[in-house]
Amino acid sequence: MKIGILAVQGAFIEHERMLDTLGVEHFEIRQKKDLEILFDGLIIPGGESTVMGKLLKIRASHFRDLCGTFIVGRKDFK
């Protein structure tokens, strides 16, 4: 299992530490290119919802890419 952590702001480090404790592979999602990495789950740390709202107005295409990763871009999506 590989988990992506949206690391734009907020307490994402704590989530990384917990996943380390659990032995779960993870990586930070900071840029559009990070969405090219296949992953099984996404953690959106607290505080990210405000940032997502702001970014949605500024960079809507990035969020379309994120949604596409889950819906149409993943061949293994079930």
Biotite code that builds the C-alpha atoms (Angstrom):
import biotite.structure as struc

atoms = struc.array([
    struc.Atom([0.000, 0.000, 0.000], chain_id="A", res_id=1, res_name="MET", atom_name="CA", element="C"),
    struc.Atom([1.262, 3.486, -0.876], chain_id="A", res_id=2, res_name="LYS", atom_name="CA", element="C"),
    struc.Atom([-0.322, 6.634, 0.555], chain_id="A", res_id=3, res_name="ILE", atom_name="CA", element="C"),
    struc.Atom([0.003, 10.162, -0.786], chain_id="A", res_id=4, res_name="GLY", atom_name="CA", element="C"),
    struc.Atom([-0.045, 13.028, 1.708], chain_id="A", res_id=5, res_name="ILE", atom_name="CA", element="C"),
    struc.Atom([-1.130, 16.444, 0.453], chain_id="A", res_id=6, res_name="LEU", atom_name="CA", element="C"),
    struc.Atom([1.733, 18.543, 1.803], chain_id="A", res_id=7, res_name="ALA", atom_name="CA", element="C"),
    struc.Atom([0.780, 22.083, 0.863], chain_id="A", res_id=8, res_name="VAL", atom_name="CA", element="C"),
    struc.Atom([0.480, 23.271, 4.451], chain_id="A", res_id=9, res_name="GLN", atom_name="CA", element="C"),
    struc.Atom([-0.775, 22.003, 7.754], chain_id="A", res_id=10, res_name="GLY", atom_name="CA", element="C"),
    struc.Atom([0.396, 19.205, 9.999], chain_id="A", res_id=11, res_name="ALA", atom_name="CA", element="C"),
    struc.Atom([1.391, 16.693, 7.340], chain_id="A", res_id=12, res_name="PHE", atom_name="CA", element="C"),
    struc.Atom([4.567, 15.713, 9.236], chain_id="A", res_id=13, res_name="ILE", atom_name="CA", element="C"),
    struc.Atom([2.472, 14.114, 11.965], chain_id="A", res_id=14, res_name="GLU", atom_name="CA", element="C"),
    struc.Atom([0.706, 11.992, 9.375], chain_id="A", res_id=15, res_name="HIS", atom_name="CA", element="C"),
    struc.Atom([4.054, 10.917, 7.932], chain_id="A", res_id=16, res_name="GLU", atom_name="CA", element="C"),
    struc.Atom([5.288, 9.912, 11.375], chain_id="A", res_id=17, res_name="ARG", atom_name="CA", element="C"),
    struc.Atom([2.185, 7.829, 12.029], chain_id="A", res_id=18, res_name="MET", atom_name="CA", element="C"),
    struc.Atom([2.508, 6.054, 8.694], chain_id="A", res_id=19, res_name="LEU", atom_name="CA", element="C"),
    struc.Atom([6.180, 5.391, 9.504], chain_id="A", res_id=20, res_name="ASP", atom_name="CA", element="C"),
    struc.Atom([5.117, 3.881, 12.821], chain_id="A", res_id=21, res_name="THR", atom_name="CA", element="C"),
    struc.Atom([2.613, 1.669, 10.999], chain_id="A", res_id=22, res_name="LEU", atom_name="CA", element="C"),
    struc.Atom([5.161, 0.694, 8.364], chain_id="A", res_id=23, res_name="GLY", atom_name="CA", element="C"),
    struc.Atom([3.102, 2.164, 5.518], chain_id="A", res_id=24, res_name="VAL", atom_name="CA", element="C"),
    struc.Atom([4.889, 3.479, 2.431], chain_id="A", res_id=25, res_name="GLU", atom_name="CA", element="C"),
    struc.Atom([4.056, 7.127, 1.745], chain_id="A", res_id=26, res_name="HIS", atom_name="CA", element="C"),
    struc.Atom([5.152, 10.231, -0.121], chain_id="A", res_id=27, res_name="PHE", atom_name="CA", element="C"),
    struc.Atom([4.366, 13.943, -0.153], chain_id="A", res_id=28, res_name="GLU", atom_name="CA", element="C"),
    struc.Atom([2.219, 15.488, -2.861], chain_id="A", res_id=29, res_name="ILE", atom_name="CA", element="C"),
    struc.Atom([3.528, 19.011, -3.394], chain_id="A", res_id=30, res_name="ARG", atom_name="CA", element="C"),
    struc.Atom([3.509, 19.513, -7.142], chain_id="A", res_id=31, res_name="GLN", atom_name="CA", element="C"),
    struc.Atom([1.473, 18.439, -10.139], chain_id="A", res_id=32, res_name="LYS", atom_name="CA", element="C"),
    struc.Atom([4.188, 15.959, -11.140], chain_id="A", res_id=33, res_name="LYS", atom_name="CA", element="C"),
    struc.Atom([3.700, 14.148, -7.798], chain_id="A", res_id=34, res_name="ASP", atom_name="CA", element="C"),
    struc.Atom([0.272, 13.044, -9.036], chain_id="A", res_id=35, res_name="LEU", atom_name="CA", element="C"),
    struc.Atom([1.994, 10.827, -11.615], chain_id="A", res_id=36, res_name="GLU", atom_name="CA", element="C"),
    struc.Atom([3.044, 8.462, -8.812], chain_id="A", res_id=37, res_name="ILE", atom_name="CA", element="C"),
    struc.Atom([0.563, 5.634, -8.316], chain_id="A", res_id=38, res_name="LEU", atom_name="CA", element="C"),
    struc.Atom([-0.934, 5.530, -4.838], chain_id="A", res_id=39, res_name="PHE", atom_name="CA", element="C"),
    struc.Atom([-3.697, 3.728, -2.994], chain_id="A", res_id=40, res_name="ASP", atom_name="CA", element="C"),
    struc.Atom([-4.925, 6.425, -0.635], chain_id="A", res_id=41, res_name="GLY", atom_name="CA", element="C"),
    struc.Atom([-4.744, 10.145, 0.027], chain_id="A", res_id=42, res_name="LEU", atom_name="CA", element="C"),
    struc.Atom([-4.418, 11.987, 3.324], chain_id="A", res_id=43, res_name="ILE", atom_name="CA", element="C"),
    struc.Atom([-5.581, 15.599, 3.351], chain_id="A", res_id=44, res_name="ILE", atom_name="CA", element="C"),
    struc.Atom([-4.327, 17.018, 6.674], chain_id="A", res_id=45, res_name="PRO", atom_name="CA", element="C"),
    struc.Atom([-6.407, 19.492, 8.667], chain_id="A", res_id=46, res_name="GLY", atom_name="CA", element="C"),
    struc.Atom([-6.168, 23.019, 7.357], chain_id="A", res_id=47, res_name="GLY", atom_name="CA", element="C"),
    struc.Atom([-5.874, 21.827, 3.787], chain_id="A", res_id=48, res_name="GLU", atom_name="CA", element="C"),
    struc.Atom([-9.535, 22.482, 3.019], chain_id="A", res_id=49, res_name="SER", atom_name="CA", element="C"),
    struc.Atom([-8.952, 26.239, 3.234], chain_id="A", res_id=50, res_name="THR", atom_name="CA", element="C"),
    struc.Atom([-5.919, 25.983, 0.987], chain_id="A", res_id=51, res_name="VAL", atom_name="CA", element="C"),
    struc.Atom([-7.770, 23.736, -1.452], chain_id="A", res_id=52, res_name="MET", atom_name="CA", element="C"),
    struc.Atom([-10.541, 26.315, -1.720], chain_id="A", res_id=53, res_name="GLY", atom_name="CA", element="C"),
    struc.Atom([-8.046, 29.050, -2.524], chain_id="A", res_id=54, res_name="LYS", atom_name="CA", element="C"),
    struc.Atom([-6.096, 26.899, -4.954], chain_id="A", res_id=55, res_name="LEU", atom_name="CA", element="C"),
    struc.Atom([-9.274, 25.762, -6.648], chain_id="A", res_id=56, res_name="LEU", atom_name="CA", element="C"),
    struc.Atom([-9.888, 29.355, -7.647], chain_id="A", res_id=57, res_name="LYS", atom_name="CA", element="C"),
    struc.Atom([-6.292, 29.824, -8.785], chain_id="A", res_id=58, res_name="ILE", atom_name="CA", element="C"),
    struc.Atom([-5.301, 26.404, -10.139], chain_id="A", res_id=59, res_name="ARG", atom_name="CA", element="C"),
    struc.Atom([-8.433, 24.516, -10.998], chain_id="A", res_id=60, res_name="ALA", atom_name="CA", element="C"),
    struc.Atom([-6.540, 22.379, -13.509], chain_id="A", res_id=61, res_name="SER", atom_name="CA", element="C"),
    struc.Atom([-4.420, 20.830, -10.736], chain_id="A", res_id=62, res_name="HIS", atom_name="CA", element="C"),
    struc.Atom([-7.530, 19.631, -8.935], chain_id="A", res_id=63, res_name="PHE", atom_name="CA", element="C"),
    struc.Atom([-8.983, 18.270, -12.167], chain_id="A", res_id=64, res_name="ARG", atom_name="CA", element="C"),
    struc.Atom([-5.745, 16.300, -12.516], chain_id="A", res_id=65, res_name="ASP", atom_name="CA", element="C"),
    struc.Atom([-6.094, 15.011, -8.958], chain_id="A", res_id=66, res_name="LEU", atom_name="CA", element="C"),
    struc.Atom([-9.671, 13.926, -9.588], chain_id="A", res_id=67, res_name="CYS", atom_name="CA", element="C"),
    struc.Atom([-8.614, 12.337, -12.850], chain_id="A", res_id=68, res_name="GLY", atom_name="CA", element="C"),
    struc.Atom([-6.010, 10.336, -11.001], chain_id="A", res_id=69, res_name="THR", atom_name="CA", element="C"),
    struc.Atom([-8.758, 8.733, -8.950], chain_id="A", res_id=70, res_name="PHE", atom_name="CA", element="C"),
    struc.Atom([-11.502, 8.460, -11.540], chain_id="A", res_id=71, res_name="ILE", atom_name="CA", element="C"),
    struc.Atom([-10.223, 8.131, -15.097], chain_id="A", res_id=72, res_name="VAL", atom_name="CA", element="C"),
    struc.Atom([-6.439, 8.241, -14.997], chain_id="A", res_id=73, res_name="GLY", atom_name="CA", element="C"),
    struc.Atom([-5.887, 5.087, -12.963], chain_id="A", res_id=74, res_name="ARG", atom_name="CA", element="C"),
    struc.Atom([-6.132, 1.883, -14.938], chain_id="A", res_id=75, res_name="LYS", atom_name="CA", element="C"),
    struc.Atom([-6.379, -0.061, -11.686], chain_id="A", res_id=76, res_name="ASP", atom_name="CA", element="C"),
    struc.Atom([-9.239, 2.088, -10.321], chain_id="A", res_id=77, res_name="PHE", atom_name="CA", element="C"),
    struc.Atom([-12.203, -0.070, -9.354], chain_id="A", res_id=78, res_name="LYS", atom_name="CA", element="C"),
])
